[in-house]
Amino acid sequence: MTSNYRPPAPNPDIQLPHPLLGPFIREFSPMKGYKHRGAQVASVLFYKNGGHSIVTVRGAHHVDKPLVGKPTSVCLIARGRHQVSFRVELPSYQDQAEFVAEADVNWEVQDFYLAAEKRVVDVARMLRPELLARLRGISRQYGLDRAQAADEAIQTELANGRWNDFGAGLGLVTQVYVRIDLGAAAQKYFGALVDVSHTSEVTMARDKAEQKRTQANIEHARQLISAGESEQYAFLMAQDPSRAVGVLQQIQQLAKEQRTGALDYLGRLIDAGVVQRHQVEDQVQRLIDFGRSVAGGVLGESGLPEPPTSLPLPPPAPEAPEPHDGPAEPADAGVEDGARVIPADVPPMPAAPPPPPGVRDDTR
């Protein structure tokens, strides 16, 4: 015998979503008079004049309900006690790392009108910022090595009664449970120790390698310094052959500056009367005259400019002293050199430069 029994269709007005994130279920506008159904939800009815009614299976509570008129909007708010769980990260001492904690919040609607007005669709998302703000001040007092002490301090804070108003601004009454993952904290702490040890060892090994490399290069550096400029330039060219043109130009420029400095120095000695013109060979004198003609108006009446060697300009030749029968001249008055007297404050002549192109060197 076939049975004609059919189970009643579920009433969509009393079906709660799963998982339930928040008390606000949905909102709709009734086409005619509204009749509340179901014990799992409360209906919040809103009217044009600003009044409202809260209806449950236990009865109705009206605030400024008009005598005539239907509700313009109905919000369904979940009843009963529910729970949400989420993970939070709390900073440790001096923000060196973070504690990983699990938070469980048991919540229940205390003010259905406020829950509808605030549209509390996700309790975890709306309570998370306030929960973090309250717990950060506690967790920052402890490092990762004191994770258990931080957890105990949080449990004491949650049990002292100062969290009774947590969630009241959303129309909820709550109970909060927070527990720090001590295993994760210990793992982070010992991992940080290992990282510090590894970094220290790597740094020490790098420093030792650098010291050995420097020590091995010292002897080569000494040989290069004692070999002179030519060997140093050759070393630079061997290191990077593409720099050969630049190195050669630098050598030529340096030689040119040395020749010019020597000629300028000799010219100042002639102008100062320390060296007589008839004592200078013809080739050298021609080089001096050529340098003056090339310089043009750059040379003033006082003589040539300061050379690159920055040698001071020698003073003018001293006048011949009057004959007298007194004691001999002091030792630092000057040194006789044949027919000329060189003042003591005249610097020694620089090393002879290589002859310029086109001039024969008869001394070789």
Secondary structure, 3 states (H helix, E strand, C coil): CCCCCCCCCCCHHHCCCCCCCCCEEEEECCCCCCCCCCCCEEEEEECCCCCEEEEECCEEEEECCCCCCCCCEEEEEECCEEEEEEEEEEECHHHCCEEEEEEEEEEEECCHHHHHHHCCCCHHHHHHHHHHHHHHHHHCCCCHHHHHHHHHHHHHHHHCCCCCCCCHHHCEEEEEEEEECHHHHHHHHHHHHHHHHHHHHHHHHHHHHHHHHHHHHHHHHHHHHHHCHHHHHHHHHHHCHHHHHHHHHHHHHHHHHHHHHHHHHHHHHHHCCCCCHHHCCHHHHHHHHHHHHHHHHHCECCECCCCCCCCCCCCCCCCCCCCCCCCCCCHHHCEEECCEEECCCCCCCCCCCCCCCCCCCCCC
